[in-house]
Amino acid sequence: MKKVERINTVMRYINNRAHFTISEIMQEFNISRSTAIRDIREIETMGMPLVAESGRDGGYFVMNNSVLPAIRFTDSEIKALFIAFMATKNKQLPYLRSRHSLAEKLLGMISKNQQDDLVLLNQILLFEGTNPNNPDLLDLSDLPHPMLEKLIQALLSDSYLLPAIKEGDVIKSYPIYLLHLYHDKGIWMVECFDLKNEKRRFFPIDNLTDIKPYPARKRLSEKKILEKLSSQEEANNLVLELGPMAIAQYKKYHPLNVSISYINPYQTAAILKTFVNLNNNEELTEITNWLLFLGEDVKFREMPEELIESLQGRLRLFLS
């Protein structure tokens, strides 16, 4: 890290702490004691009011009402922000209306040469969903469902919610504890715990018509919810290990109530656990077709006999 970058980072580090020591700075930034002392002295000369405390446990603290100088971005950081904007364009992300002003602020605070670099990047880099005839950073062509931002605002205050969900021609309301929001195959999905039926449930944001808080007096504790989810997960009867090719197939298509957990940082191996209702012929057929769709890059860790027989029957049919 260059000295100017390190000094700015150290300033933000110490400004967010009531108290810090030389040893903490040395450890956090992997620098020598003499370098840490020089950095602190330079920060003091820039106007940050530091007060030294003597004694064995002494250190420094920042006087109240101190103000950091304006944050400066490096060339690499500016490009990283710009490319992140480009890569997430047309992805139905929340708060896209704020993206126009963010981009203009970014462009307004950089030099002419840096702006020219970004214009060139905008011309040569194309991402999925980008219109090559109009690769414009500020183009907001695919806004998310309007309920998405409302749901996010609600769950920032409370995860116990009472959504109104359209199921066919009927709108139903049932209490949930929201676990995750995720974007899958162009659709924003809600993963939640159904407090009424006490089971995990998934539904698309597009089916959400309203959202309200759920009364506190009727709630199941978070600890109880996690215990029930854990006990239900133990009932999984299909466990697969997916390689990179199977993961690619999974991303193209999978049943909405099936999810994977990556088991390495490169996301080239994953574990899939789910429950297959063996008494439901329609579900058994769907899972059989889907397993064949995943291809040969799959290891079966656990599978019920009924599903094995269904796969064997389908393969015999193909061979005949």
N, C-alpha and C positions, 0 to 999 in steps of 0.2 A: 504494500500500500504506500502510495506517495505521501510525502510529509503533509502537504496541504489537505489531502483527503483525510489523513489520520487526525490532524488537528480538528477539523470540522466534526469528525465522528466522536472524538474525545469530548468536545464541547457539548454535543447532544447527550452523550453518556452521563456526564457529571451534572448537567442541568436537570436531569430527571431524577436525581438522587439527593436526599437530604444530607447525606454524609458520604465521603469516599476517602480512600487512603491511596498512598503511592503504590503499595503492594497490589491493590485491586486493579489499578490502571495497568501495572506491569503484566499481570496475569490475563486481563481481558484483551489486551492488544499485543501481547507477546513481544514486549519491548524491554530494554534494560532500565535499571533504576535511573541512570543519568538521563536517558532519553525521556522518561516519564517526567522527571523534574523539569527538563528544558521545555517540554510541551506545556506543562502547567504554567510555567513562567510566561511563555509566549501567549497563552490564553489570557492571563492576567493583563498583559500589556495591550490586548485587543479590547479591553473594557469589561470583561466578565468579573464581577466583584466576588473574589474568593477570600474566605477567612480561614486562616490556619489555626489548628488547635494543637497545643503542645502536650507532651506526656507520652506514656508508653502506647496508649491506644489513640493517639492523636491522628489527625488527618486534616481534611478540608471540608467546608460546606459552602454552599452558594447563598449569598445574601438574598433576602426576599425581594420580589419585584425586579429580578434581573431579566434581561431580555436578550435572547440570542440574536446574532446577526442573521441576515437573510440566508436561507439555505441555497447553496449553489450546486447544480448538478454537473457531473463530469460528462464528457462526450459519450462515453459508453452507457451511462445511466440514461441520458436523453434518448439514445437509440433504443435502449431496452424498453423504455416507456412507450415510445412511438410504435415499435414492433408489437408490443403487447396489445396496444389499441387496434392495430391492423389485424392481428391474429384472432381477436375476439369479435370482430365486426360481423354483423348478421348472425349472431349466435343466440338471439332472444335473451340477452342478459338483462337483469334488473338495473334500474337507474341509468338507462341509456340516454335519457333526456339531459342528464348532467354531463354526458361525455362531450358534447359540442363545446361547452364552456371550458371544460378541462383541457381539451385539445388546443383551443385558442389561447388559453393562459400559458400552456407549455410553449407554443410557437412564439408567443409574445415576449418570453423571458430569455430567449436564446439569440445568439448572434446570427448575422446574415449567412455566414459560411455554414453554420450548423443547420440553418433552415434549408439551405441548398442540398445538404446531405440527406435530409429527411425527404425532400421532394424526389430525389433520385431513388431512395429506398422505396418510396411509395409507388414509383413507376416499375421497378424491377421485381419486387416481392409480391407474389400473389398467394393467398391462402384460400382454403376451402370456404366457399360461400361468397368469394369476392367476384365482382363483375369486372372482367378484364378491360371492358370498354369504359369503365368509370371507377377505377380503383381509388376512391376518395376516402380519406381518413374520417371525414366528418359526415359521411353518408349514413343516415339512420334509417335503413330500409326495412328492418325486420324487428319491430318492437315486441317485447314479450307480452304475455297475457296481462291485462291490467290488474288482475287479482294477485299477481306475484309480489309486487312491491307492498301491497296491503298486507299480505301474509307475512312477509319478512318484518315489516314494522310491528306487527302483532306479536310475533314470536320473540322479538328482541326484548319485549317486556315480560312475556309469559309463554311457556311451551304447552300449557293446558288450554286447548281451544275447542270451540264448538263450530265446526264448519258446516255450511249447507252445500251439499254435493248433488249434482244432477246425475241420476242413474236411469238411463232411458228417458222416459217422459215424466219421471217422478223426481222431485227434489227431496232428499233425505238429510236429516241432521243427526249426527251422533258425536259424542265427546271423544277427543283424541289427546294423546300426548305426542307431540311432534318430535321425531327422532332425527330425520334428515330431509333436506331438499336436494334433489340432484337432477341433472340435465342428461337425458338419455334418448338417443335417436331423434333429436329435434323436439323432444317433449320434456317439459319440467314436471317432475314427479314428486309426490309427497310420500315419505315412509313414516308411518306413525304406529302408535299402539292404540287400538280401539278400546277405550275404557269401559264400554258397555259389554262387548263380547269378549274382552280380555284376550286379544290376539293381535298379531302384527298385520297391518293393512297397508296397501299401496293404492294411490289414486292420482290421476293427472290433474295438474293445475287448471287445465282447460275446463274441467268439470266442476270447478269451484265457483259458486255463485255469491257466497257471503262468508264472513268469518267473524266470530264473536269470542270473547273470553269465556272460559268455563268456570262456573261458581266454585270457589275454593272448598266449600263444605262437602262437596261430593267427590273430591279428588282421591285417587289412589296415590300413595307416596311414590316418589321416584325410585326408591329402593325396592318396593314391591313390584313395580313395573319391570325393572331390570331382572329381578328374580324370576318373574313369570316368563319373560322373554328367554332367559337362559334355560329354563326347564323345557320350553317349547323347542328350542334349538337342539336339545338332546334327542328329540324325536325325529330329527332329519334321517331319512333312509337312503338318500342319494348323495354321495360325496365324490367329487371329481377333482383331478389335478389337470389344469389346462396349460399347454405349452403355447408358444407365441402364435402359431397358426390357428389354434383353437380359440385363443383370445380374440384374434382378428375376426373369426367367424362369429363369436359371441357378440362383438360390438355391432355386427351387421344385423343380428336378430337374436332375441332371447325373450322368453316369457317375462311379463312385467314383474312377476313376484320372485324372480331369480336374480341374485346378485353375486358378485365374485369378490374375493379378497386377495390382493397381490401379496406374494410371499418373497419377492426380492425388489430391490430399489429400482431395477430397470423395467419393471412391469412386464417381464417376459414369462412369468410363471404365476399361476393363481390357483386358489382353492375355491370350489363352488360347493355349497351345501344347501340342500333344499329337501322338502318333504313332498313325496309323490303320493297322491291319494290312489291307492291301488284298486279301490272299489269304484272309481270313476273312470269308465272306459275312454271317455273323450279326453280326459287329462292324460291318461296312460298313452294314448295314441299320439297326442301332441308332443309329449316328452320323448317318445321313441323317435318320432320324425326329427325332433330338434337335436337329439344326440347323434343321429346319422349326419345331420347338417354340420355339426361341429367338426367332423372329420376324424382322422386317425391320430391327431396330436393330443390325445386324451388318455389319461390313466384313471382307471376306475378303482377308487379306494373302498367304496361301499356301494352296493346296489342290491335291491330286493330281487328275489328269484323271479317274480312276476315280470319285472322289467327286462331281465335277461332273456326270458322266454319270448317276450314281445319283440326284442331286438333280433333274436335268432329267427323268429318267424318271418320278420320283414326281410332279413337277409336271404332266407331260403326262397322267398317270393321273388326277389331280385335275380337270384341265380337261376331260377327256373324259367 
